[in-house]
Amino acid sequence: TWLYAYLTSDAKTLTSAKVHVALDDHHEVLTDATFPFEFSLPLKSADTPAQLTFEAQSASGPAAQSKVIRLGPTSEP
């Protein structure tokens, strides 16, 4: 019943990272400004669907954002 996510980039590549977590009943933004860039969040249930979007601040340029990552059960066929 925990969400755990991490980025594989190191401190030479990134200076900070965020993950936006959209759950059924709320939205969380988790920030990590030091390597290793890891995120964890307790969930109400192992069946809780979540949508994640990562933001990473490059050490040498602008921030980048990931596509939406969907975890858990969905209503799609």
CORHU-V575891 format. One record per residue. N is the residue number from 1. RES is the residue in one letter. SS is DSSP state (helix for helix, strand for strand, loop for the rest). Layout:
BEGIN
n	res	ss
N	RES	SS
N	RES	SS
END
This chain:
BEGIN
n	res	ss
1	T	loop
2	W	strand
3	L	strand
4	Y	strand
5	A	strand
6	Y	strand
7	L	loop
8	T	loop
9	S	loop
10	D	loop
11	A	loop
12	K	loop
13	T	loop
14	L	strand
15	T	strand
16	S	strand
17	A	strand
18	K	strand
19	V	strand
20	H	strand
21	V	strand
22	A	strand
23	L	strand
24	D	loop
25	D	loop
26	H	loop
27	H	strand
28	E	strand
29	V	strand
30	L	strand
31	T	strand
32	D	strand
33	A	loop
34	T	loop
35	F	loop
36	P	loop
37	F	loop
38	E	strand
39	F	strand
40	S	strand
41	L	strand
42	P	strand
43	L	loop
44	K	loop
45	S	loop
46	A	loop
47	D	loop
48	T	loop
49	P	loop
50	A	strand
51	Q	strand
52	L	strand
53	T	strand
54	F	strand
55	E	strand
56	A	strand
57	Q	strand
58	S	strand
59	A	loop
60	S	loop
61	G	loop
62	P	loop
63	A	strand
64	A	strand
65	Q	strand
66	S	loop
67	K	loop
68	V	loop
69	I	strand
70	R	strand
71	L	strand
72	G	loop
73	P	loop
74	T	loop
75	S	loop
76	E	loop
77	P	loop
END
